[in-house]
């Protein structure tokens, strides 16, 4: 279990070491990664610094002045915790997962591709969900299973209005994201048990007018799994070797597809029917 503590606010001074990795968004650095004598510093400019111990057993958050607790908790849950779990040997991916016919269907892709909207639409249609925006995958027998995450979904206002219609409670707003975190409050919509992963769908072009499933060969699937992985230290040789070996096993055994579909709310019912039918055919 990772300990998470919130320390006193402080200004973000120069880091002790240059960044070994950065996440970019809108042509600016949204997260930078630095090594420290005791482990790692994950910095969210003007928001918070997270100090992570070398064994990833402890995390300390130093918010910037005027940054509230809800923002710190949001950053920890959605960004830092997946990185910490990866350091502790878990396979963690950027994606949403729903239950279809007793198995897990994963939708992966970068931010803005529609993962959360798709997951919310499945939930609204009566399916359970295991997580939104990030999930942990572990080996189970000859395959893999998805572990349940937390019972909430993050949506933009238009997606929330079109799909959930204000029926879910909202978590407190955060300063670093315009999305709403919708809290699952009715027993049965969140799946709190691990499920076998039946197929993975990597979300493709948003300009398609038709729904298209493209099978990925193992080499392309491996590349997609790598692109959607959380890794705290992508330059640590032993970690990378083990990580690639695990991903290669998944890419060679699990059905993986690129999924293109029109991003229009009016088309969601058709998309859900197509994905459900496609997924069930893989299981059969």
C-alpha positions in Angstrom: 0.0 0.0 0.0 1.3 3.4 -0.9 1.2 6.1 1.8 0.1 9.5 0.5 0.5 12.7 2.6 -0.2 16.3 1.9 2.6 18.7 3.1 2.6 22.4 3.6 2.2 24.6 0.4 5.4 25.9 -1.1 6.6 27.7 -4.2 8.1 25.6 -7.0 11.8 26.5 -7.1 14.3 25.0 -9.5 14.5 21.2 -9.4 17.8 19.7 -8.1 18.2 17.8 -11.3 17.1 18.4 -14.9 14.0 16.6 -16.1 14.6 13.1 -17.5 11.1 12.9 -19.0 8.3 15.4 -19.8 4.6 15.2 -20.7 3.5 17.9 -23.1 0.1 19.4 -23.8 -0.8 22.4 -25.9 2.9 23.1 -26.6 3.8 23.4 -22.9 5.1 21.1 -20.2 2.2 19.8 -18.1 4.4 17.3 -16.1 8.1 16.9 -15.6 10.0 14.1 -14.0 13.2 14.5 -12.0 15.4 12.2 -10.0 16.2 13.1 -6.3 18.6 11.6 -3.8 15.6 9.8 -2.2 13.7 8.8 -5.3 11.7 11.0 -7.7 10.0 14.4 -8.1 7.0 14.6 -10.3 6.1 18.2 -10.9 2.9 19.7 -12.2 3.8 23.3 -13.0 2.0 25.9 -10.8 0.0 23.1 -9.2 2.0 20.7 -7.1 5.2 18.7 -6.5 4.9 15.0 -5.6 8.0 13.4 -4.0 8.0 9.7 -4.5 10.3 7.4 -2.5 12.8 5.1 -4.3 10.6 2.1 -3.6 7.4 4.0 -4.4 6.2 3.1 -0.9 5.5 6.8 0.1 4.3 9.9 -1.7 4.4 13.4 -0.3 2.5 16.2 -2.0 3.6 19.8 -1.8 0.9 22.0 -3.4 1.7 25.4 -4.8 0.2 28.2 -2.8 -3.6 28.5 -3.2 -4.0 25.0 -4.7 -6.8 23.2 -2.9 -7.0 19.6 -1.5 -9.4 18.5 -4.3 -6.8 19.4 -7.0 -4.0 17.5 -5.1 -6.2 14.4 -4.7 -7.2 14.6 -8.4 -3.5 14.7 -9.5 -2.6 11.9 -7.2 -5.5 9.6 -8.2 -5.3 10.1 -11.9 -1.6 10.8 -12.6 0.7 10.0 -9.7 -0.9 6.7 -8.4 -0.7 5.0 -11.8 3.0 6.0 -12.0 3.6 4.7 -8.5 1.9 1.4 -9.3 4.1 1.0 -12.4 7.2 1.5 -10.3 5.9 -1.3 -8.0 5.8 -3.7 -10.9 2.2 -3.3 -12.0 1.0 -3.0 -15.6 -1.0 0.3 -15.7 -2.5 1.7 -18.8 -4.3 4.8 -20.0 -7.8 3.6 -20.8 -11.4 2.9 -19.7 -12.9 -0.6 -19.1 -16.4 -1.9 -19.2 -18.0 -5.3 -18.8 -19.5 -7.0 -21.9 -21.0 -10.5 -21.5 -19.0 -11.2 -18.4 -15.6 -10.1 -19.7 -13.7 -6.8 -19.8 -13.4 -4.7 -22.9 -10.7 -2.0 -22.7 -10.7 1.2 -24.7 -7.2 2.9 -24.8 -5.9 6.1 -26.3 -4.5 9.5 -25.4 -6.6 12.2 -23.8 -9.4 13.6 -25.9 -10.1 10.4 -27.9 -13.5 9.6 -26.3 -12.6 6.8 -23.8 -14.7 8.2 -21.0 -17.6 9.2 -23.2 -17.7 5.6 -24.6 -17.5 4.1 -21.1 -20.3 6.3 -19.8 -22.5 5.4 -22.8 -22.0 1.7 -22.0 -22.9 2.3 -18.4 -26.0 4.2 -19.4 -26.9 1.2 -21.6 -26.8 -1.1 -18.6 -23.2 -2.3 -18.5 -20.9 -2.2 -15.5 -17.6 -0.4 -15.6 -14.3 -1.3 -13.9 -12.5 2.1 -14.3 -12.1 5.3 -16.2 -8.9 6.8 -17.6 -6.6 4.2 -16.1 -6.5 0.5 -15.2 -4.3 -2.2 -13.9 -3.8 -5.5 -15.8 -2.4 -8.6 -14.2 -1.6 -12.1 -15.5 -4.3 -14.7 -14.9 -3.7 -18.2 -16.2 -3.2 -18.1 -19.9 -4.6 -14.6 -20.2 -4.9 -11.3 -18.3 -7.5 -9.8 -16.0 -8.4 -6.2 -15.3 -8.5 -5.0 -11.6 -11.3 -2.6 -10.6 -10.3 1.0 -10.2 -12.5 3.6 -8.6 -16.2 4.2 -9.1 -16.2 7.5 -11.0 -16.1 8.7 -14.6 -14.7 12.1 -15.8 -16.7 13.8 -18.5 -16.9 17.2 -20.2 -20.1 19.1 -19.7 -21.5 18.2 -23.1 -20.9 14.5 -22.6 -22.4 14.5 -19.1 -25.5 16.3 -20.4 -26.0 14.0 -23.4 -25.4 10.7 -21.6 -25.9 11.0 -17.8 -28.3 13.9 -17.9 -27.3 15.1 -14.4 -28.2 11.9 -12.7 -24.8 11.3 -11.0 -23.4 13.3 -8.2 -20.3 15.5 -8.9 -17.1 15.5 -7.0 -15.7 19.0 -6.0 -14.3 20.8 -9.1 -10.5 21.0 -9.5 -8.4 23.8 -11.0 -6.4 21.7 -13.3 -9.2 20.1 -15.3 -12.4 21.3 -16.9 -13.9 17.8 -16.7 -16.5 16.8 -14.1 -15.8 13.8 -12.0 -19.1 11.9 -11.7 -19.5 9.6 -8.7 -21.3 6.3 -9.1 -23.8 6.1 -6.4 -26.1 3.3 -7.4 -25.1 -0.3 -6.5 -24.6 -2.3 -9.7 -23.1 0.2 -12.1 -19.5 -0.3 -10.9 -17.9 -3.7 -11.2 -15.8 -4.3 -8.0 -14.4 -7.6 -9.1 -11.6 -8.5 -11.5 -12.6 -9.7 -14.9 -10.8 -11.4 -17.7 -9.7 -9.1 -20.5 -11.4 -10.3 -23.7 -10.2 -7.7 -26.2 -8.5 -4.2 -26.4 -9.7 -1.4 -28.6 -7.2 1.4 -29.4 -9.3 4.4 -30.4 -8.4 5.8 -33.8 -9.5 8.7 -36.0 -12.2 11.0 -34.8 -13.2 12.0 -38.3 -14.6 8.7 -39.5 -18.2 8.6 -40.6 -18.3 4.8 -40.4 -17.5 2.3 -37.6 -14.4 0.4 -38.4 -12.5 -2.4 -36.6 -9.0 -3.0 -37.8 -7.1 -6.1 -36.4 -3.6 -5.3 -35.2 -0.8 -7.7 -35.7 1.4 -8.4 -32.6 4.1 -5.8 -33.5 1.6 -3.0 -34.0 -0.4 -4.1 -30.9 2.9 -4.0 -28.8 3.6 -0.5 -30.0 0.1 0.6 -29.0 0.4 -1.0 -25.5 3.7 0.8 -25.0 2.2 4.1 -26.1 -0.6 3.8 -23.6 1.5 2.6 -20.6 2.2 4.5 -17.4 5.9 4.3 -16.4 7.5 6.4 -13.7 11.0 5.7 -14.9 11.2 4.8 -18.7 15.0 4.8 -18.6 15.4 2.1 -15.9 16.8 -0.9 -17.9 15.5 -3.7 -15.6 12.0 -2.2 -15.4 11.9 -1.6 -19.2 13.0 -5.2 -20.0 10.4 -6.7 -17.7 7.7 -4.3 -19.0 8.4 -5.1 -22.7 8.4 -8.8 -22.0 5.0 -8.6 -20.3 3.5 -6.4 -23.1 4.8 -8.7 -25.8 3.0 -11.6 -24.1 -0.3 -9.6 -24.1 0.2 -8.4 -27.7 0.7 -12.0 -28.9 -2.2 -13.6 -27.1 -5.0 -10.9 -26.8 -7.2 -9.8 -29.6 -6.3 -6.1 -30.3 -8.0 -3.7 -32.7 -7.9 -0.1 -33.8 -11.4 1.3 -33.5 -12.6 4.2 -35.6 -16.0 5.6 -35.2 -17.9 8.9 -35.6 -17.7 11.1 -32.5 -21.3 12.2 -32.5 -23.7 11.7 -29.6 -26.5 10.7 -31.9 -24.3 7.8 -33.2 -23.4 6.4 -29.8 -26.2 3.8 -29.7 -25.0 2.4 -33.1 -21.4 2.4 -31.9 -22.3 0.5 -28.7 -24.2 -2.1 -30.7 -21.3 -2.6 -33.1 -18.7 -2.9 -30.3 -20.9 -5.2 -28.3 -21.4 -7.5 -31.3 -17.8 -7.4 -32.3 -16.6 -8.2 -28.8 -19.0 -11.1 -28.3 -17.8 -12.6 -31.6 -14.2 -12.5 -30.4 -15.3 -14.4 -27.2 -17.2 -16.9 -29.3 
